[in-house]
Amino acid sequence: MIRHPGKSLIQLLRPEKIKRIKLANAPVVCKATGADIYGERRGEPALDVGTRLKTVRIMHNLSQRELAKRAGVTNSTISMIEKNSVSPSVSSLKKVLDGIPMSLVTFFSVEMDEYGYEPVVYRSEELPAMIMDKIQIKVIGQHKANRAMAFMDECYPPGSDTGEEMLCHEGEEAGIIIEGQLELTVGKDVYLLNPGDSYYFDSNRPHRFCNPSNDKKCRLISCTTPGNF
């Protein structure tokens, strides 16, 4: 979990404070004992990955051992993520969530409106930020029901990447570089993209994203299908 100057991404709560969240289209009352589980929206802090993972694991009646077995990772991996001892990469977190199963977007979703109102326009300050191993992803229309695509504003800090393990899933994805450079690996091919360059490929081809710069961030606008990535 990264921190921006002057802005905390984790809000400490009083012990045993009760919060209501919405995951997988079901309202759930959970007990938060260390950090706020709400996303960075309208002044709220970004999601605490460790607390959220523990919450959804318990929701699905899974022990750390069972989730680790399903995901193909060690018990200590689940434990360290839940304690926020480590910050998982995008690919590592997705691998763990596949053991539930649950998509990344669902994992980071929070309840927006109790009456089910779906906005048409999303202001910059209203977009919740998903932060995974320093990479910040904002999903436009994240809470829209039955989304057919995931339209995202992504920011990769210098030297960050989606993890050593290649991503591979159903659907298609495309994107255009807005700022900085992006190193894109698809299969055995590696491409270096500059501002204005774009990509489009089938997501079932193993792929990986990386910012090769040591001092400049990379920002891109991307889209993937289906919408539950």
C-alpha positions in Angstrom: 0.0 0.0 0.0 1.5 3.3 -1.0 1.1 6.7 0.5 0.7 10.1 -1.1 2.2 13.2 0.5 -0.2 14.6 3.0 -2.8 12.0 2.4 -3.2 8.7 4.4 -4.5 5.7 2.5 -5.4 3.8 5.7 -7.7 5.3 8.3 -7.4 3.7 11.7 -10.7 2.8 13.4 -11.7 2.3 17.0 -11.6 -1.3 18.0 -14.7 -3.4 17.2 -16.2 -0.7 15.0 -18.9 -2.1 12.8 -18.9 -1.3 9.1 -21.4 -2.3 6.4 -20.0 -3.2 3.0 -21.3 -4.7 -0.2 -19.5 -7.5 -1.9 -20.6 -9.8 -4.7 -24.0 -8.0 -4.7 -24.7 -9.0 -1.1 -24.8 -6.5 1.9 -22.6 -7.8 4.7 -21.9 -6.5 8.2 -18.3 -7.1 9.1 -16.2 -6.3 12.1 -13.1 -4.2 11.3 -10.5 -4.1 14.0 -7.6 -2.3 12.4 -8.3 -0.3 9.3 -11.1 1.2 7.2 -12.3 -1.1 4.4 -13.9 1.6 2.3 -12.4 2.9 -0.9 -10.9 6.2 -1.8 -14.0 8.1 -2.8 -15.3 11.5 -1.7 -12.6 11.9 0.9 -12.6 8.3 2.1 -9.3 6.3 2.3 -8.2 3.7 -0.2 -9.0 0.1 0.6 -7.0 -1.9 3.0 -6.2 -5.1 1.0 -5.3 -7.2 4.0 -8.5 -6.4 5.9 -10.6 -6.8 2.8 -9.1 -10.2 2.0 -9.7 -11.5 5.5 -13.3 -10.2 5.3 -14.2 -11.9 2.0 -12.4 -15.1 3.1 -14.6 -15.3 6.3 -17.6 -14.4 4.2 -17.0 -17.5 2.1 -16.3 -19.7 5.1 -12.7 -20.4 4.1 -9.8 -20.9 6.5 -6.4 -19.5 5.6 -5.3 -23.1 4.9 -8.2 -23.8 2.6 -7.9 -20.6 0.6 -4.1 -21.2 0.3 -4.8 -24.7 -1.0 -7.4 -23.5 -3.6 -5.1 -20.7 -4.8 -2.0 -22.8 -4.9 0.0 -20.6 -2.4 1.4 -21.1 1.1 -0.5 -20.5 4.3 2.0 -17.9 5.2 1.3 -16.0 2.0 -2.4 -15.5 2.9 -1.4 -14.6 6.5 1.1 -12.0 5.4 -1.3 -10.4 3.0 -4.1 -10.2 5.6 -1.7 -8.6 8.1 -0.5 -6.2 5.5 3.1 -7.5 6.0 3.4 -7.7 2.2 1.8 -5.8 -0.7 0.8 -8.4 -3.3 1.3 -7.7 -7.0 -1.7 -7.6 -9.4 -1.0 -11.1 -10.6 -0.5 -12.5 -7.1 -3.7 -11.0 -5.7 -5.7 -12.2 -8.7 -4.3 -15.7 -8.1 -5.4 -15.7 -4.5 -8.9 -14.3 -5.4 -9.3 -17.1 -8.1 -9.3 -19.5 -5.1 -12.5 -17.9 -3.7 -13.4 -17.3 -6.7 -13.8 -13.5 -7.0 -12.8 -10.9 -9.5 -10.4 -8.0 -8.8 -13.2 -5.5 -9.5 -15.6 -7.2 -7.1 -13.0 -7.5 -4.4 -12.4 -3.7 -4.5 -16.1 -2.7 -4.9 -17.9 -0.8 -2.3 -21.5 0.2 -1.9 -22.2 3.5 -3.7 -25.9 4.1 -3.2 -28.4 2.2 -1.2 -31.1 3.0 -3.6 -29.3 1.5 -6.6 -28.8 4.8 -8.4 -26.3 4.5 -11.3 -24.7 7.8 -12.2 -23.9 8.7 -15.8 -21.0 11.1 -15.1 -18.2 10.2 -12.7 -16.2 13.1 -11.3 -12.5 12.7 -10.7 -12.8 12.8 -6.9 -15.6 10.1 -7.0 -13.5 7.4 -8.7 -12.4 4.7 -6.1 -8.7 3.8 -6.4 -7.6 0.2 -6.4 -4.0 0.1 -5.2 -2.0 -3.1 -5.7 1.7 -3.2 -5.1 2.0 0.6 -5.8 -0.1 0.4 -9.0 -3.2 2.6 -8.9 -6.2 1.6 -11.0 -9.5 3.6 -11.2 -12.4 1.8 -12.8 -15.0 4.0 -14.5 -18.5 2.9 -13.7 -17.1 0.3 -11.3 -20.5 -0.2 -9.6 -22.7 -0.3 -12.7 -24.7 -3.5 -12.8 -23.9 -6.0 -15.5 -21.0 -4.1 -17.0 -19.7 -5.6 -20.3 -16.3 -4.0 -19.9 -13.8 -2.7 -17.4 -12.7 0.8 -18.5 -9.7 2.0 -16.5 -7.3 4.8 -15.7 -4.1 3.2 -14.7 -1.0 4.6 -13.1 2.3 2.7 -12.7 5.0 4.3 -10.5 8.6 4.1 -11.6 9.8 0.5 -11.7 6.4 -1.1 -10.9 4.9 -4.0 -12.7 2.0 -6.5 -12.5 4.2 -9.2 -11.1 6.6 -11.9 -12.3 3.7 -14.3 -13.1 2.1 -13.5 -16.4 -1.6 -12.6 -16.5 -4.0 -14.8 -18.5 -7.8 -14.7 -18.6 -10.7 -14.7 -21.0 -11.6 -11.6 -23.1 -9.8 -8.8 -24.9 -8.0 -5.7 -23.8 -6.8 -2.5 -25.3 -5.1 0.7 -24.1 -3.3 3.9 -25.0 -0.3 5.4 -23.2 -1.0 8.9 -21.9 2.3 9.6 -20.0 5.7 7.9 -19.6 6.6 4.5 -21.0 5.1 1.1 -20.8 6.9 -2.2 -21.3 4.3 -4.7 -22.5 5.0 -8.4 -22.7 2.6 -10.6 -24.7 3.7 -14.2 -25.0 7.4 -14.1 -25.9 7.3 -10.6 -27.4 8.2 -7.5 -25.5 7.1 -4.0 -26.7 8.1 -0.5 -25.5 5.2 1.9 -25.8 5.5 5.7 -25.6 2.8 8.4 -25.2 0.2 8.0 -28.1 1.1 4.4 -28.7 -1.6 1.8 -28.1 -2.2 -1.9 -27.9 -5.0 -4.5 -28.5 -4.8 -8.2 -27.9 -6.7 -11.3 -26.8 -6.3 -11.6 -23.0 -5.9 -15.4 -23.1 -2.4 -14.8 -24.4 0.0 -14.6 -21.3 0.8 -10.9 -20.7 2.5 -8.6 -18.3 2.8 -4.8 -17.8 5.8 -2.9 -16.5 7.0 0.7 -16.1 10.8 0.5 -17.1 11.6 4.0 -16.0 13.5 4.7 -12.8 12.1 8.2 -12.3 8.9 8.7 -14.3 5.4 7.3 -13.8 3.4 5.7 -16.6 -0.3 6.5 -17.1 -2.6 4.8 -19.5 -6.2 4.5 -20.3 -7.3 0.8 -20.8 -10.2 -1.4 -21.4 -10.7 -5.1 -20.8 -13.6 -7.5 -21.4 -15.5 -9.1 -19.8 -16.3 -6.5 -17.1 -15.6 -8.7 -14.1 -11.8 -8.8 -14.5 
